[in-house]
Amino acid sequence: MGSIEADVFYRNGELFVAHESSEIAPSKTLKKLYIDPLVAFFKDHANHPYPDPKQKLQLVIDIKEDYEHVIPKLLADLKGNEPVFDQQINPSAIKIVMSGAVPPAGKFKDYPSLISFDGRPANQYTSDQLKRIGMISDDISHYSVWNGKGTPTPTDLEKMKAVIAKVHALGKPFRFWATKDSPNSWKELEHMGVDWIGTDHPVVLKDFYQNRTKLEYSNPKAYKPYQPTYKSDGLKTKAKNVILLIGDGMGLAQIQAGLSANFGQSNIITIKHLGLSRTEASNSDFTDSAAGATAMATGHKTNNRYISIDSTGKALQSIPDILAPYGLTSGIISSGDITDATPAAFYAHQLERSMTKEIAADFQNSHVDILVGSKRKSFTENPDQKLMDKILAKGYILQKDLKSFVASNANKQVVLLDDSATRKILEGRGEMLKTSFLKTVELLSKNKKGFFIMAEGAQIDHGGHANDLPFAVTEQQDFDRLVGEALKFADQDGETLVIVTADHETGGLSLLDASYRKGTIRGNFSTDDHTNIMVPVFAYGPGSEAFMGVYPNHQIFYKIIEAYRLKKTQ
């Protein structure tokens, strides 16, 4: 905190700290509770109030009554510690500011210079008197009846900004008192330009500001969304291709954050058909990615941590396995670990999502044609030392970087990237997801019978778990760009259904502040885990109307299969 305030009463030769005179207690003196501890801190920190020598501190003493006795007693209590409290002796000293029932301005000169005073904006001060003003304050009720929720009316806001500007023109800091003590009021006061925010909850206020780098994001540059043509949208014809895009951990708040931070623009919100997916697992209302992805991949609810097996442990057929006998090809892409729960649910069958090497080994029995993601070692350093030989024997080409993948025209490829290729967007991942998707579409489009692609924006979830809004929102925007590419292909093709959804929401994100005009957002997380809030499902193309309404997540599987209108091949 940059400022500490104590309310004081003078009684029987002592200064007591209390909000009301009825609360005065013999042990609660200003010297014992404030002055002596501050002197000790100052000495412990090499003659600074804080370990950081650049951080300043002021002690505001709110005189409840009787300044004639309060100030002399205060000066007596400070005697001998002038280097701690007199900034003319020591520039790092703790500044003393008298507030409340202060002397008239004409008497400021009667007190030593180590004492400053809290002024009022309505008062007129001479230049000498102004030198003794440490800050200027006023009751917020003089300007507005605003209750701290939402924003003040434009008229009231202009009055508040005007008084702040007036005080700043005098070269003095300003504060309102009697403000509501809540995060929303704090951020609104900050927007107005006040210099001090008062609180009775310093730990909460500290967290609000100390963690702001993880809770605020300002987008330096917007990207332009693709504008769909809607020519094939909502057609009641069959879908030749289905593209399922899963934003891991992406709830409505994450979508809104990405939208606001992109100056009010988004690919996702151009999609007209939408519904809501209930994400409960078999054994919990709070799903993890394993159970959530399994539901969409197989049409069956299952237990958390299970990968495409039912709650009894029986292996379930996933979409690529169901489509293969009909001659359709499949691709699975992730901007993270390809053996992680979401992509794994489309090709593996395991009791535990952390069994990455067993998940990798399951790939040899899958019908996925293109696999793209990181965690190469789960395949290449597998306990089954012949795993890669077995995979290659089935006609797959192994690629270890995107450049090689893009240059290849092989129909079956395992693209196992270095882990650095799936680092955060903020750390330079670039267009890994878009590049992987476009190449996969190019390769699978050669199959005239159609294809299925699941592409995952894996790290929206990571940002939620880390309670890191810049992390989450930049990942969401990367995923949203992917949505734009899918919509563009769907328009060009005319027979492609695009579905955009999430396996669950992560972090319990709420947005406390946003400006789509400035591309800025501020959020708050209620948990570092998943929530059971319903997640949106957006659908575009033939069969998209089927995805409207509210339904459990495993119904997405059946809606996808129905969209193909499959007829068994001979």
N, C-alpha and C positions, 0 to 999 in steps of 0.2 A: 504494500500500500504506500502511496506517496503522501498520504495525509491521515492523521489520527485525531479524532475529536473526543474531548471529554467535557461533560457538563459539570459545572462546579458551583457549590454553595459555600459561603463563608459562615462558619459557626465556631464560636469560642476559640478564636485564634487559629483555626485550621481551615484548609480547603478540602471539602469532601466532594467525592464524585457521586452524582446521583441525577436521575432524570427529574425527579420530584423531591421536594424537601422531606416528604414522608418516607422516602427510601434511604435517607442518610443513615449510614452504619459507621460505628467508630473506627473500624479497621480500613475503611475504603477512602483513604486520603489520596489526593493528587500526587503527593510526593512518593507515597509507597507504591501506588499502582502504575504511575506513569513516569515521573521524573527520575527516580532512582533506577528503574529498569532501563530507561533510555540512556542514561549515563553509562551504565554497565555495557550495553550493546555498543555504544559509541567507542568505548575504550577497547572492547574485544575486537572491533573491526578496524583497528589502526586509525582511530579518530575519524570514522565515518559511521553513519547510522546503519548502513547495510554492508554486507561483504563486497558488493559491487560499488566501488568508489564513485561511480557516475550517478548512482541512484540517490535522489534527494528525499528529504522528509520534512514535513511541517507538522507541528503539534498545534491543533486548534483548540483553544480553551473557551468554551461557551459559558459566559458569565450569566447565571440565571438571575442574579440580583446583586446590588451593592458593590459596584466596581471600585468604590473608594477604599474598601477593605480588601477586596479580592486581589487587585493588582499589586499593592505593597506586599501582601503575604506571598504572592507568586514570586516577586523579585527576591524576597528573603529565602524562599525555597530553592531558587536558582543560584544563589550566591555561592561562589567558589567553583562554579561549573560554567563560567562564561565561555570558555572555548568550545563547549558542547552546544551552546544555545545562541551565541552571538556571532552572526555572520560577518561582522566587521572585523572580528578577531580571526575567525576561521571560516572561509567560504563554504566549507563542507558542513558547517554547524546546522543543527536542527532549527528550523525557523519557527518562532512563536507567533501565532496569530490569535488575537483576542476577538471573540465574536459575541453575539448576544447583546446584553445590556452594557455596551461599551461607553466610554466617556464621549461627550460631544467632541466634534472634530477640532474645535478650538483648544481643547486640552491635550491633544496628542503630543504637543511639544513638551508637556510636563513629565513625560515618561521616557526612560532611556531607549536608545535606538534598537536594542535587541528585541523590543516588542513592536509587532506590526498589528494592524487593525483590519477587521472585516468591514468593508464599506457597503453602502447601499446605492443603487443606481439613480435614485431620485435626488440624492444629496449633491450639492455643488461643493467641490473641494478646491482649495487653493493649491498651487503647485507644491508648496511645502507640505501641506496636509496629504496630498496625493502620494508623496514619497513615503508616507507612513502606512499607506494602504497595502496590505498583503494580498487581498483578493476582494471581490465585490460579489455580494450574494443577494438573493431575493426569494420570497415565497412564491412558488409556482402558481398558487391560486390567484395571485394578482393578475395573471395573464390567461388562465384557462381552467376549465373544470375537467380537463382530460384526466381519465382515471388510470392511465398507464397501459391500457389495452389498445391495440391498433395504433392509429396515429391521431394527433390533434387535428382539429379542423384547420383548413388553410388559413383562415383569418387569425386564429390563435397562434398557429405556427409562425406566421409572419411577425406577430407581436413578440414572441419569444426570441426569434432570430434577431429582431431589431434591438432588443435590450442587450443581447450577447454582443452584437456588433458594436454597440455604443461603448460597452465596457472594454472591448478589445481595442477600440480606437484610443482609449486612455492608457493602453499598454498593461492592462491588468487582467488576471484570470477571473472567470465567472463561474458561479454555481447557483443552481436552484436548490432550495430546501423544501421539505414536505413533498418530495416526489415519491411515486410508488416504487417499491423496492423489488423489481423483477427484471429478468433479462430483457423483456420487450421494452420496458421504460428505459433501461440503460442504453440500449442501442439507439432508441429514438433521441435521447438526450445527446448522445455522441454525434448523431447526424446533425443536430441543431448547432453543435459547436461548443457545448459547455466544456469547461476545463476540469471540473471536479464532479464526480458522481458520488453521492453519499449512500451508504448502505449500513444496515444492521446485520448483514450476512457477508462479512468480508471473505470468508472461504469460498462461497459460491461466486462472488464477484471476481475473486482472484482466478478461479478456474475458468470463468467466462472469458477473461482476457488472456490468461496465460496460455490457454490452448487454442487461441484464435487462428494460429497458422494451420491447425488441423481442422478447423471448423469454418473457415472462410475461403472463398475462391473468387478470383477475378480473372475472367477470360481475356487474354490479350488480343484475340482475333477470332471472329466468327467464321464458321464454315456454312456454305449455302446448301440447304437440303435439296434433294431431288424432288421435282414436282410430278407426281404420278399422272398418267392420262386417264385412268379408271376404265379403259376400254374393256378389259377382261374382268374387272372387279364385280363380284356378285353374280357372275354368270352361273347358270345352273347346269353347266356342262362338267364333264370329268376333268380332273387335273392330271396332266401327264407327269408333272414334276411337283414335288413338295419340298419347300425349304423351311425348316424349323430353326428359328433363331432364339437361343436361350440366353437371356441376360442374367447370369447367376447372381442372385441377391438383389435383383432390380425390382423394387416396388414403385408405386406411383410417385413417392417423394423423390426417388432417384431420377425418375423420368422428368419430373418438374424441375429438379435441380439442373439437369442437363439442358433442358429447354431454356430456363432463365439465364443460365451461364452462356448460352449461345445466342443471347440477345433476342429471345422469344421465338427462335426457329428450331425445328426438329423434324427429322424424317418420320419418326414414329407417329407424331400427331397428324400426319397427312392420311393415315389409314382410317377408314370410315367404319369398318365393322369391328366391333370389340365386345369382349365379354370379361367375366371374372372367373378365375380359377381358385378353388379351395384346395389348399396344399397339405392337409393333414396326412400324416403317415398312419400305418396300421396300428402302431403301438404308441403313438403320441400325436397330439394336435400340432406339435411343432416338428415339422419335417426337416431333415437334412437333405443335402444334394443327392445322396444315394437313393433314398426313398422317393424323393421328388422326381428325379430323372427316370427312375425305374417305372414310375406310374405312367409317364409320357411315352417311354420307349416300349412298354409291354402291355399297357392297359390294365395293369394290376397294382393295387396298393400293396405296399410291403413295409417291413420294419426299417427304422433308421439304420443306416450303415450297410444295409443289404444291397448288393449290386445285381439287379435283374434275376433275383430269385424271390419266390413268394415267401410268406411268413412261416411256412413249414420247411423251407430250405430247398424247394423244388425249382429247378432252372426254368426260366420263362423265355419264350421267343421274343426277340426285339424286332423293331421295324425292318432293319436291313435283312434279317433272316426270313421274315415273312414275305418280303418283296422279291427276294432273289429267285424263287421258283417261277415268278411271273416275268422274269427277264429284266427287272429293274436293277439299276446299280445304286450304290450308296457311298456317301462321303461323310466323314466325321472330322470336325475341326475344332480346336480349342486354342484360345490365346493364353493357355497355361499348360499345366501338366496333362498330357493325353491319357494318363492312367488314373486321373482324378475321377471323382464319383460321377459327374455329369456325362462326360464322354464315354466313360467305362460302361455305363448302363446300356449303351447301344451296341456293345460287342462282347462283354464279359459277363461272368456269372460267379459271384463270390459272396461269402457270408460276411466279409469285413472289407470295407472300402480302403483300408490302409494296406491291404495285401497287394501292393503295386506290381510286384514281380509275377504273382499268380494271375493278376488281371492282364498283364502283358502277354503271358503265356496263352491266355484264352483267345487272343486275337487270331491265332493260327486256325481256329475253328469257326471264325466269324465269316460273314458275307459282306463285310465292308471292303470297298474297292480302294478308297483313298482315305488315309489316316494322317492327320497333320497336328503336331503339337510337340511339346518338350517332354522331358524325363526319359531321354534316350537310354540311360543306363539300366532302366527296368527291363529293357529288351536285350541290350547288347551284353549286359553283365548278369543275365538271368541264371538261376540255378540250373535250368535246362540249357546247357552250353550250346546245344544245337538248335535253339529256338529260332534264331535268325535264319539259319540254313533251311529250316522247315518252312518258314514264312516265304523265303525267296524261292523255294522249290514250288510253291503254289503260284508263281508267276509275278510276284511283287518285285518292284525295284525299290531299293533302299536309298533314300536321299537324306543328307545331313544338313542341308541348308536350303533356304528358299530360292536362291539363285539357280541351283541345280534343278529344283522342282519346277520352276517356271520354264526352264529350258527343255524339259523332258515332255515327250508326248505319250509316254507309257500309260496304259489304261489302269494299271494297278500299281499303286505306290504307297510306301510307308515312309512318311516324311518325319523323321525323328530329329528334332532340332536341339541345338545346344540350349541349356537352360537360360542363357543370357538373351536368347532370341525372344523369350516370353517375359522379359523384365517389364516393369511398370511403363505405361505410356510416359509418365513424368520422368522416367529414367532413360527414355530414348528408344522404346520398342518400335516406334514408327508404324508403318502400315502392314504389319505382319498379318493381321486378321483379314484385311481387305485383299491383300495379295494372295493369300492362301485360298480364300473363298473364290475369287475370280478364276484362278487356275483350276480349281476343283470343278467349278461350273463348266469351264471350257472342256475339260476332259470328259466329264460325265454326260455332257450334252451330245457327245458322239453316239450315245446309245439311243436309238430311235424309240425305244419302248418307255423311256423315262428314267427319272432318278429321284433319290431322296438325299437331302443334305441336312445334317444337324451341325450348326456352327454356334459355338459358345463364346460369349464375352465373359471369360472366367473371373476376371479380377474386380468387377464391380463388388462382388462378394468380399474380396480381400480388403477393399477399402472400408466396407461396412464393419467387418470384424475389427479392423484397426481404429475404428471411429475417426477416420481421416477423410474429410469431405473432398479436398482436392484430389486425393487418390480415387475415391469412388466416382466423382463426377467426370473426371477425364477418361476413366474407363467406360463410363456410360456413354460419353460422347463418341468414343471410338466404336463402341457397339452400334450406336445410332448411325454412324457413317456406313457401317456394314448393312444396316437396314436399307439405307438409300441405294446401295448397290444391288441388293436383292429385289427391291421394287423396280429398279431400272431394268433388270433382266426379265422380270415378270412381264413388264410392258412390252419388251422386245419380243418375247417368246409367245405370250398370249395364252399359254396353257399351264402356267405355273402358279401354284398357291403358295403364298408366303405367310407364315405364322410367326408372330413375335410374342414371346412371353418370358416368364421367369420360373425357376423352380421354387423360389421362396423370396421373401424380403429379408435383408440382413441389416441389423443395426438399430431398427426402430427409428429411422431418420425422420426428423421434422425440420421444416425450414422456418427459421425465426426472422429472416430478413432476406429480401431479394430485390433486385432491380434488373428487369430484362432490358431496360434502356441502357444500362451500364454494363451488363453482363456479369453482375456480382451476386453472390449468394452467401448466406450464413446459416449454418444448421446446428442441430443438436442431436445426439444419439442417446437413446434410452437403454441400449444394451449393446454388448459386443458379440451377441449371438443372433440366431435367426428369430424371426417372429412368425406368428401364424396368420398374419394379415393376408387377405386374399390378394392375388397378384393379377394384373391385367393380361388379357390375351387379345392381340390385334391380328386381324386376318385380312389378306388382300388377294384378289384373284378369283378364279372359279371355285365355287364351294365355300366362299368366305362367310356367307350368312350363317352357316352351321356353327360358327364359333361365337355367336352372340348369346347372351344370357349368363347365368351363374351355374357352375357345374364343378364337380370334383376333378382334380387334375388328370386322373387316369382316363377321363372321357376325351381328352385331347388325342390320345392314341386312336380311339375308335373313329373320331371325326377325320383324322388323317387317312386312315385305311378306307373309310367310306368315300373320301374325295377322289381316290384313284379309280373306284368302280371296277375293281379287278376282275378279269376273266382268266381262268386258268389256261396256261399255254400247253400245247400238246408236246 
